[in-house]
Amino acid sequence: MPTEILFQTHLVLGYVAWLLCFGVYIWPRLKAMDHFEAQRAIATLHSFRFFGLVFILPGVVSPDLPASFAVFAAYWDFATGVLALLALLTVRIRPLFWLFVVAFNLVGFVDLILDYYHAVQVDLPAKAGELGATYAIPIIYVPVLMITHIVAFYFLVRHQLKAARTIADDVAPA
């Protein structure tokens, strides 16, 4: 089977497996949690994104892995991980916590979208073998990162809508 087909199949099945797992085990728990605790759990997962620096670690990936993909993915993952860690370190200072939650989700989501764009530009599926040990990152780790970014945004928007409704109800004439 061609490398491109294997990589694309793995990627799609990575999303399918995570969506199934998420729907049965993770989503019900996150939904039942307090808004703050759910975002804290998501930040904990994303705090490990410092691991993305492995894309530029000599000997782990092929030196032929296009730098336009590897360097961008490494540093934006690192930035996302640092922002998530900062969110976790500021849990007692709620305004800072929320600032870092929004920041790591925006940076992380943009990172993943641009990583997909760069992957297409450099034809990464055809060069998937050059990922070396990092092959598992886009197949196993990235799908759950993308899913949790979307859930985090959903929770942020839902919380804002609830707050707006509460304010509107308080202001409305009786």
Secondary structure, DSSP 8 states (H G I E B T S, - for coil): --HHHHHHHHHHHHHHHHHHHIIIIIHHHHHHS-HHHHHHHHHHHHGGGGGGGGGG-BTTB-TTS-HHHHHHHHHHHHHHHHHHHHHHHTTTSHHHHHHHHHHHHHHHHHHHHHHHHHHHHTTGGGGGGGGGGGGHIIIIIHHHHHHHHHHHHHHHHHHHHHHHHHHHHHHS--
